Amino acid sequence: MTVATIQELQQMATSMRLTALDMALGAGRNGAHLGAAMSAMEIMAVLYGRVLHLGQVNPAKPDGDRFLASKAHCVLAHYTALAEIGLISREELGTFGKSGTRLAGHPAMNPELGLEYSGGSLGQAIGFAIGLALDARRKGRNHRVFVLMGDGELNEGSNWEGFMAAAHFKLNNLIAIVDKNQLQYDGPTEEIMALGDLGAKLQAFGWQTAEVDGHDVGQLLAALKSKPGDQPLAVIANTIKGKGVSFMENVREWHHSTLSQAQYNMAVKEVREAASL
């Protein structure tokens, strides 16, 4: 799928937010990771609407780009993006959080659905992505590997080993996106484990960096379509946890919570009004 305009990417992100709210309400008492998904909606819309080349039929084809959600709890953004491009049906989205579903609260690898990574344990996908990028180089393939990480996830030391290795191997086919929403389940990221100047740290590790407003699809598109030289690329996306819903924004408890009918009604109203629907 190729979305032609910035406006269409914005509309895609709005559609994804509304669908995510439907899914969270349908999950009932099981709840959902709404905060982490809402911060990543524009990132996912730009990736799946414009940036990723997934192959003509199957996203796992050798000529297709790879995408790994390391912050796997953003599944409501991931599943809804895959639905927007037709890899997950609208009917199947309705099974989220229910017994027997293929759409669990953390994704399980299923290439048929466009899911190439089983997530849940934070800090693991960067190593997986490095392996995919090295394999592509060894086989002479020109597809890229994208990995979405959270800023709270960067507490995990395995990420920094990965950053060091990716730069050492000059993996310019590897793009890391950091969803920097500045809030993790235990509190503000800078209070739990300060990252300081993240861009400077990644540059010191040998990465090319770009820092953008993670809710501005134009800035995201420009950064993600840039072509690094002989370095891996890190896009630092400054976002708001729970973006788009006033009672969720920057509220730690919405990392994972249940959505009441009244809250759902208010959230849908706010998302629609913001998009002038």
C-alpha positions in Angstrom: 0.0 0.0 0.0 1.2 3.5 -0.8 -0.6 6.5 0.7 -0.2 9.5 -1.5 -0.5 12.4 0.8 0.3 13.7 4.3 -3.4 14.2 4.8 -4.1 10.5 4.1 -1.5 9.4 6.5 -3.1 11.6 9.2 -6.5 10.1 8.4 -5.0 6.6 8.6 -3.6 7.4 12.1 -7.1 8.7 13.2 -8.8 5.6 11.8 -6.3 3.5 13.7 -7.0 5.3 17.0 -10.7 4.8 16.7 -10.3 1.1 15.8 -7.9 0.7 18.8 -10.6 2.2 21.1 -13.1 -0.3 19.7 -10.7 -3.2 20.4 -9.9 -2.0 23.9 -13.6 -1.7 24.8 -14.2 -5.2 23.3 -11.4 -6.6 25.4 -13.5 -5.9 28.5 -11.9 -6.7 31.9 -8.7 -8.0 30.2 -7.8 -4.4 29.4 -5.3 -3.2 26.9 -2.1 -1.2 26.5 -3.7 1.9 25.2 -1.2 4.5 26.3 1.7 2.9 24.5 -0.3 2.3 21.4 -1.7 5.9 21.2 1.8 7.3 21.3 2.8 5.2 18.3 -0.1 5.7 15.9 1.5 8.2 13.6 4.8 6.1 13.6 2.9 3.0 12.5 0.8 4.9 10.0 3.8 6.3 8.3 5.6 3.0 8.3 2.8 0.9 6.9 1.2 3.6 4.8 4.3 4.9 3.0 7.7 3.6 4.1 7.7 -0.2 4.3 8.1 -2.2 1.1 6.4 -5.4 2.1 6.6 -7.5 -1.1 3.8 -8.0 -3.5 1.9 -10.6 -1.6 3.6 -11.8 1.6 5.4 -9.4 4.0 7.9 -12.2 4.7 9.0 -12.5 1.1 12.8 -12.1 0.7 12.4 -8.8 -1.1 10.3 -7.2 1.5 11.3 -4.9 4.3 11.1 -6.3 7.9 9.4 -4.6 10.8 9.8 -5.7 14.5 7.9 -4.1 17.3 10.3 -4.3 20.2 7.9 -2.3 22.4 5.5 -5.1 21.7 2.8 -3.8 24.1 1.9 -1.2 21.3 -0.1 -4.0 19.6 -3.2 -1.9 19.2 -1.2 0.4 16.9 0.5 -2.6 15.2 -2.7 -4.6 14.6 -4.7 -1.6 13.4 -2.0 -0.6 10.9 -1.9 -4.2 9.5 -5.7 -4.0 9.2 -5.4 -0.7 7.3 -3.3 -2.4 4.6 -5.5 -5.6 4.5 -3.3 -8.1 6.3 -5.6 -8.5 9.2 -9.4 -8.5 8.7 -11.7 -6.2 10.5 -13.6 -9.2 11.8 -10.4 -10.7 13.3 -9.7 -7.4 15.1 -12.9 -8.1 17.0 -11.3 -11.2 18.6 -8.6 -9.2 20.4 -8.4 -10.2 24.0 -10.8 -13.1 23.6 -10.1 -16.8 24.2 -8.5 -18.5 21.2 -7.5 -15.3 19.4 -4.5 -14.9 17.2 -4.3 -11.3 18.3 -3.0 -11.5 21.9 -1.9 -8.6 24.1 1.7 -9.2 22.9 2.2 -10.3 19.3 3.1 -13.9 18.4 5.0 -14.4 15.2 2.7 -15.1 12.3 3.9 -14.1 8.8 0.4 -14.7 7.5 -0.8 -11.7 9.6 2.4 -9.7 8.9 3.8 -10.4 12.4 7.5 -11.2 12.1 8.4 -11.1 15.8 7.1 -12.6 19.0 7.4 -9.7 21.5 6.9 -9.2 25.2 10.4 -9.4 26.7 11.8 -5.9 26.3 15.3 -5.3 24.9 15.3 -8.4 22.6 14.3 -7.2 19.2 17.4 -5.2 18.5 19.5 -8.4 18.4 17.0 -10.1 16.2 17.0 -7.1 13.9 20.8 -7.1 13.7 20.7 -10.8 12.6 18.1 -10.0 9.9 20.2 -7.0 8.6 23.4 -9.1 8.6 21.6 -11.9 6.7 20.3 -9.5 4.1 23.8 -8.2 3.5 25.3 -11.7 3.3 22.6 -12.7 0.7 23.0 -9.5 -1.3 19.4 -8.3 -0.7 18.6 -4.7 -0.4 15.6 -4.7 1.9 15.7 -2.8 5.2 15.0 -3.8 8.8 13.0 -1.5 11.0 12.7 -1.9 14.8 10.4 0.2 17.1 11.6 0.6 20.6 10.3 2.5 23.7 12.4 4.9 25.7 11.6 3.1 28.9 12.8 -0.1 27.1 16.2 1.5 26.8 16.7 0.7 30.5 17.6 -2.8 29.2 21.3 -3.2 28.6 20.9 -5.5 25.7 19.8 -2.6 23.6 23.1 -0.9 24.1 25.1 -4.0 23.2 23.0 -4.0 20.0 23.6 -0.4 19.3 27.3 -1.0 19.6 27.2 -4.1 17.3 25.1 -2.5 14.7 27.5 0.4 14.3 30.5 -1.9 14.3 29.1 -3.9 11.4 28.0 -0.6 9.6 24.5 -1.8 9.2 23.0 1.0 7.1 20.1 -1.2 6.3 18.9 -1.0 9.9 16.6 1.7 11.2 15.7 2.0 14.9 12.8 4.2 15.9 12.5 5.2 19.6 9.0 6.1 20.7 10.1 8.6 23.3 6.9 9.2 25.2 8.9 9.8 28.4 6.6 7.6 30.6 6.9 4.0 31.6 4.7 1.9 33.8 6.7 2.8 37.0 6.8 6.5 36.3 8.6 9.2 34.2 11.5 7.7 32.3 14.0 10.3 33.4 13.2 9.5 37.0 13.4 5.8 36.7 16.6 5.7 34.6 17.6 8.9 32.9 18.5 8.8 29.3 19.8 12.4 29.1 20.7 13.5 25.6 19.7 10.3 23.8 20.7 11.6 20.4 24.2 12.4 21.5 24.5 9.0 23.1 23.4 7.2 20.0 25.8 9.3 17.9 28.6 8.3 20.3 27.7 4.7 19.7 28.2 5.3 15.9 24.6 5.9 14.7 23.2 8.5 12.5 20.3 10.2 14.3 17.3 12.3 13.5 15.0 13.8 16.1 11.4 14.5 15.2 7.9 15.3 16.5 6.5 11.7 16.6 3.0 12.9 15.9 4.0 14.9 12.8 3.6 12.5 9.9 5.6 14.8 7.6 8.6 14.9 9.9 8.4 11.2 10.5 8.2 10.5 6.7 11.2 12.7 6.0 13.3 11.0 8.7 12.4 7.4 7.8 13.0 7.9 4.1 16.4 9.4 4.6 19.4 7.4 3.4 22.2 6.9 5.9 25.8 6.5 4.6 27.6 3.6 6.3 25.8 3.9 9.6 22.6 2.5 11.1 19.9 5.2 11.5 18.0 6.0 14.7 14.9 8.1 14.6 14.0 9.6 18.0 10.3 10.3 17.9 9.1 12.6 20.7 5.6 11.6 21.5 2.9 11.8 24.2 1.7 8.6 25.9 -2.0 8.3 25.4 -2.0 10.9 22.6 -5.4 12.0 21.4 -7.4 11.3 24.5 -7.2 14.0 27.3 -7.7 11.7 30.3 -5.0 9.3 29.0 -2.3 11.7 28.0 0.8 11.5 30.2 -1.1 9.4 32.7 0.9 6.4 33.9 -2.1 4.2 34.7 -3.1 4.1 31.0 0.0 2.1 30.2 -2.4 -0.8 30.7 -6.0 -0.4 31.9 -9.6 -1.2 31.2 -11.9 1.1 29.2 -15.5 1.8 30.4 -18.3 2.6 28.1 -18.4 6.2 29.3 -14.6 6.6 28.8 -14.9 5.0 25.4 -17.6 7.5 24.4 -15.5 10.5 25.6 -12.4 9.2 23.9 -14.1 8.6 20.5 -15.6 12.1 20.7 -12.2 13.7 21.3 -10.4 11.8 18.6 -13.2 12.6 16.1 -13.3 16.3 17.1 -9.5 16.6 16.7 -9.7 15.2 13.2 -12.9 17.3 12.4 -14.9 14.2 11.7 
